[in-house]
Amino acid sequence: MSVQSPPAALTEVPGPVKKIEPAEKWRRLLMAPTVVPLLLWMIVPLALTIYFSFIHYSLESPAGNFGFVGIQNYQFLWSDSRFGTAILNTVIFLVSVLVITVVVGILLAVLYDQDFPGKNVAMLLVIAPFFVMPTVSAQIWHLLLMDPIYGVIGQFLQAIGLQPVDWLQTYPLPSIILIVSWEWIPFSFLILVTAIKSLDAEQKEAAAIDGAGPFTQFRYIVLPHLEKAIGVVVMIEMIFLLSIFAEIFTTTKGGPGDASTTLAYLVYSLGINQFDAGIASAGGILAVVLANIVSFFLVRMLAKNLQQNA
Amino acid sequence: MNKSSAWAKLGLAVLGWFIAALFFFPIFWIAVTAFKSEGDASTASLIFQPTLDAFAQVFTGTDYFLNVRNSIFVAFGSTILCFILAIPSAYRMAFYPTQKTQSLLLWMLSTKMMPAVGVLIPIYFIWQWLHLFDTVIGLVIVNALMNLPIAVWMAYTYFSEVPKGILEAGRIDGATAGQELWHLLRPMTMPGLSSTALLLIILAWNEAFWSLNLTAHDAAPLTAFIASQTGSQGQFLAQLSAASLLAVAPIMVMGWFTQKQLVSGLTFGAVK
């Protein structure tokens, strides 16, 4: 990056001085269209979130806005009963979706790694949900499938003589976990089935000749081979799932009560609905901290990958 | 082939198709409901008189075309902007790498890991201050910035696959950098870059977090329009399905064509 190169006086060290050819100066400028916008996009909003989280900034009670309040926003959040629920919901949601998508993704990858008639078309149908926009996914499940009276599931239950259930009201969080899993299983499946294809067929055959059954082969050959891909799926999903919003916004609006309020939805409802930017920002910072812990590991893994390829 | 393996294969096919049908059912169901009358739409029956009424209702009764137009502008606009910002640096990093290139690339990828919710509040205010709130331009910028690391990464990957000798030969023949890009690199990297473009269009088309938070009416794309349909008490289900089907179908077909790029693009090459 051109802006970071130190002044000439500092670089004048004894020994062979490496001269920068004129063209190289221009080439450095080529980085600017990517680096400058990304730098702004990353630093300005994040700095503002941190700043907001330490000031009083409410559009509803604007008296004393922009006054420094120390960690009061964090304390308020901590003592708010919704916060504990939101953290708990976020953890339950994250862990459930991750476990469901990875486990089902592995099973599907093994299944569709085999050959059968029409396999390619069947695979297209399985990955299709990933391309459905989140609000449409939410509406399909909400209004067409899970509605107690007009939904397919409810009518099916009635047809076989059972009581229909208002899923999103009775089991709000599990219902949202189901909807989001339906969207993200195709993602983990697609990654894992790509990874499983690179497994050496000879290795499996050799193991089969040595008398390893399908389960032994799966446990000791397939699963270790998928380890890295599973890690990638978990980390990437984690970052996306932390900001899952549209599915909740379109179906339960975080309710009933706060039964399906996650950290992301709480930040939205504090900041955009209740106009308290200070407290909402404190919540946002917590989400950033969580994501940073995850991305630290992801970036480390990608770095290893880059070095191997170089 | 012996008998037991033939049975195993049949079992496999039945299972594979059953699961595929299960996953696809919700999408199949909006496709069915879209062709029902509103009266039929509130029952789960598969026997009905198909009609295009719901589509007609969508086209006449609402601002649907405004939302479609916004979605198209955002998807294509952000992809074009993304390419303008990404190509120069991808070119630089692929053909003139320095010691800093790798860490720079990783830094770009790491910006993708910021959760949107962490910057929701400031972006919301900044967009209002800059009068970008509820504008198509505002959404174009957000989507372009969100997808920029993916675009740089993929363009860099495709550029790196070009044999260095070809560019040198061009330079000996006196080609300028611009000619080099247009006449040598463009045709060679076109297939890769166009599937990258498809992936970016899909991502921007389906983006919901910022679309819901940064638009009110004028710039609302399809994601926001669909979310605003309440359709309670079994009303307007056919209309909702018709609008949803139109919003989803073209992108799904595009998605099927970009599967491979999707895997390497979304995992930044960690899985190929």
Boltz contact constraints between the chains, C-beta under 6 A:
constraints:
  - contact:
      token1: [A, 27]
      token2: [B, 92]
      max_distance: 6.0
  - contact:
      token1: [A, 27]
      token2: [B, 96]
      max_distance: 6.0
  - contact:
      token1: [A, 30]
      token2: [B, 88]
      max_distance: 6.0
  - contact:
      token1: [A, 30]
      token2: [B, 89]
      max_distance: 6.0
  - contact:
      token1: [A, 30]
      token2: [B, 92]
      max_distance: 6.0
  - contact:
      token1: [A, 31]
      token2: [B, 89]
      max_distance: 6.0
  - contact:
      token1: [A, 31]
      token2: [B, 92]
      max_distance: 6.0
  - contact:
      token1: [A, 33]
      token2: [B, 85]
      max_distance: 6.0
  - contact:
      token1: [A, 33]
      token2: [B, 88]
      max_distance: 6.0
  - contact:
      token1: [A, 34]
      token2: [B, 85]
      max_distance: 6.0
  - contact:
      token1: [A, 34]
      token2: [B, 86]
      max_distance: 6.0
  - contact:
      token1: [A, 34]
      token2: [B, 89]
      max_distance: 6.0
  - contact:
      token1: [A, 34]
      token2: [B, 152]
      max_distance: 6.0
  - contact:
      token1: [A, 38]
      token2: [B, 111]
      max_distance: 6.0
  - contact:
      token1: [A, 41]
      token2: [B, 145]
      max_distance: 6.0
  - contact:
      token1: [A, 42]
      token2: [B, 111]
      max_distance: 6.0
  - contact:
      token1: [A, 45]
      token2: [B, 119]
      max_distance: 6.0
  - contact:
      token1: [A, 45]
      token2: [B, 122]
      max_distance: 6.0
  - contact:
      token1: [A, 45]
      token2: [B, 123]
      max_distance: 6.0
  - contact:
      token1: [A, 48]
      token2: [B, 122]
      max_distance: 6.0
  - contact:
      token1: [A, 49]
      token2: [B, 119]
      max_distance: 6.0
  - contact:
      token1: [A, 49]
      token2: [B, 122]
      max_distance: 6.0
  - contact:
      token1: [A, 114]
      token2: [B, 12]
      max_distance: 6.0
  - contact:
      token1: [A, 116]
      token2: [B, 9]
      max_distance: 6.0
  - contact:
      token1: [A, 116]
      token2: [B, 12]
      max_distance: 6.0
  - contact:
      token1: [A, 116]
      token2: [B, 13]
      max_distance: 6.0
  - contact:
      token1: [A, 116]
      token2: [B, 16]
      max_distance: 6.0
  - contact:
      token1: [A, 117]
      token2: [B, 13]
      max_distance: 6.0
  - contact:
      token1: [A, 122]
      token2: [B, 16]
      max_distance: 6.0
  - contact:
      token1: [A, 122]
      token2: [B, 17]
      max_distance: 6.0
  - contact:
      token1: [A, 122]
      token2: [B, 20]
      max_distance: 6.0
  - contact:
      token1: [A, 124]
      token2: [B, 256]
      max_distance: 6.0
  - contact:
      token1: [A, 125]
      token2: [B, 20]
      max_distance: 6.0
  - contact:
      token1: [A, 125]
      token2: [B, 24]
      max_distance: 6.0
  - contact:
      token1: [A, 126]
      token2: [B, 20]
      max_distance: 6.0
  - contact:
      token1: [A, 126]
      token2: [B, 23]
      max_distance: 6.0
  - contact:
      token1: [A, 128]
      token2: [B, 24]
      max_distance: 6.0
  - contact:
      token1: [A, 128]
      token2: [B, 27]
      max_distance: 6.0
  - contact:
      token1: [A, 128]
      token2: [B, 252]
      max_distance: 6.0
  - contact:
      token1: [A, 131]
      token2: [B, 251]
      max_distance: 6.0
  - contact:
      token1: [A, 131]
      token2: [B, 252]
      max_distance: 6.0
  - contact:
      token1: [A, 131]
      token2: [B, 255]
      max_distance: 6.0
  - contact:
      token1: [A, 132]
      token2: [B, 248]
      max_distance: 6.0
  - contact:
      token1: [A, 133]
      token2: [B, 206]
      max_distance: 6.0
  - contact:
      token1: [A, 133]
      token2: [B, 223]
      max_distance: 6.0
  - contact:
      token1: [A, 134]
      token2: [B, 208]
      max_distance: 6.0
  - contact:
      token1: [A, 135]
      token2: [B, 208]
      max_distance: 6.0
  - contact:
      token1: [A, 135]
      token2: [B, 223]
      max_distance: 6.0
  - contact:
      token1: [A, 135]
      token2: [B, 226]
      max_distance: 6.0
  - contact:
      token1: [A, 135]
      token2: [B, 227]
      max_distance: 6.0
  - contact:
      token1: [A, 136]
      token2: [B, 226]
      max_distance: 6.0
  - contact:
      token1: [A, 136]
      token2: [B, 244]
      max_distance: 6.0
  - contact:
      token1: [A, 136]
      token2: [B, 248]
      max_distance: 6.0
  - contact:
      token1: [A, 139]
      token2: [B, 226]
      max_distance: 6.0
  - contact:
      token1: [A, 140]
      token2: [B, 26]
      max_distance: 6.0
  - contact:
      token1: [A, 140]
      token2: [B, 30]
      max_distance: 6.0
  - contact:
      token1: [A, 143]
      token2: [B, 231]
      max_distance: 6.0
  - contact:
      token1: [A, 144]
      token2: [B, 29]
      max_distance: 6.0
  - contact:
      token1: [A, 150]
      token2: [B, 42]
      max_distance: 6.0
  - contact:
      token1: [A, 150]
      token2: [B, 234]
      max_distance: 6.0
  - contact:
      token1: [A, 152]
      token2: [B, 44]
      max_distance: 6.0
  - contact:
      token1: [A, 155]
      token2: [B, 44]
      max_distance: 6.0
  - contact:
      token1: [A, 190]
      token2: [B, 263]
      max_distance: 6.0
  - contact:
      token1: [A, 191]
      token2: [B, 263]
      max_distance: 6.0
  - contact:
      token1: [A, 191]
      token2: [B, 271]
      max_distance: 6.0
  - contact:
      token1: [A, 194]
      token2: [B, 263]
      max_distance: 6.0
  - contact:
      token1: [A, 194]
      token2: [B, 271]
      max_distance: 6.0
  - contact:
      token1: [A, 195]
      token2: [B, 271]
      max_distance: 6.0
  - contact:
      token1: [A, 229]
      token2: [B, 271]
      max_distance: 6.0
  - contact:
      token1: [A, 232]
      token2: [B, 267]
      max_distance: 6.0
  - contact:
      token1: [A, 232]
      token2: [B, 270]
      max_distance: 6.0
  - contact:
      token1: [A, 232]
      token2: [B, 271]
      max_distance: 6.0
  - contact:
      token1: [A, 239]
      token2: [B, 113]
      max_distance: 6.0
  - contact:
      token1: [A, 242]
      token2: [B, 115]
      max_distance: 6.0
  - contact:
      token1: [A, 243]
      token2: [B, 115]
      max_distance: 6.0
  - contact:
      token1: [A, 243]
      token2: [B, 116]
      max_distance: 6.0
  - contact:
      token1: [A, 243]
      token2: [B, 117]
      max_distance: 6.0
  - contact:
      token1: [A, 243]
      token2: [B, 209]
      max_distance: 6.0
  - contact:
      token1: [A, 245]
      token2: [B, 209]
      max_distance: 6.0
  - contact:
      token1: [A, 246]
      token2: [B, 208]
      max_distance: 6.0
  - contact:
      token1: [A, 250]
      token2: [B, 227]
      max_distance: 6.0
  - contact:
      token1: [A, 264]
      token2: [B, 117]
      max_distance: 6.0
  - contact:
      token1: [A, 267]
      token2: [B, 117]
      max_distance: 6.0
  - contact:
      token1: [A, 271]
      token2: [B, 121]
      max_distance: 6.0
  - contact:
      token1: [A, 277]
      token2: [B, 121]
      max_distance: 6.0
  - contact:
      token1: [A, 280]
      token2: [B, 121]
      max_distance: 6.0
  - contact:
      token1: [A, 281]
      token2: [B, 121]
      max_distance: 6.0
  - contact:
      token1: [A, 284]
      token2: [B, 117]
      max_distance: 6.0
  - contact:
      token1: [A, 284]
      token2: [B, 118]
      max_distance: 6.0
  - contact:
      token1: [A, 287]
      token2: [B, 115]
      max_distance: 6.0
  - contact:
      token1: [A, 287]
      token2: [B, 117]
      max_distance: 6.0
  - contact:
      token1: [A, 287]
      token2: [B, 118]
      max_distance: 6.0
  - contact:
      token1: [A, 288]
      token2: [B, 118]
      max_distance: 6.0
  - contact:
      token1: [A, 291]
      token2: [B, 113]
      max_distance: 6.0
  - contact:
      token1: [A, 291]
      token2: [B, 115]
      max_distance: 6.0
  - contact:
      token1: [A, 295]
      token2: [B, 113]
      max_distance: 6.0
  - contact:
      token1: [A, 299]
      token2: [B, 106]
      max_distance: 6.0
  - contact:
      token1: [A, 299]
      token2: [B, 110]
      max_distance: 6.0
  - contact:
      token1: [A, 302]
      token2: [B, 268]
      max_distance: 6.0
  - contact:
      token1: [A, 303]
      token2: [B, 106]
      max_distance: 6.0
  - contact:
      token1: [A, 305]
      token2: [B, 270]
      max_distance: 6.0
  - contact:
      token1: [A, 306]
      token2: [B, 102]
      max_distance: 6.0
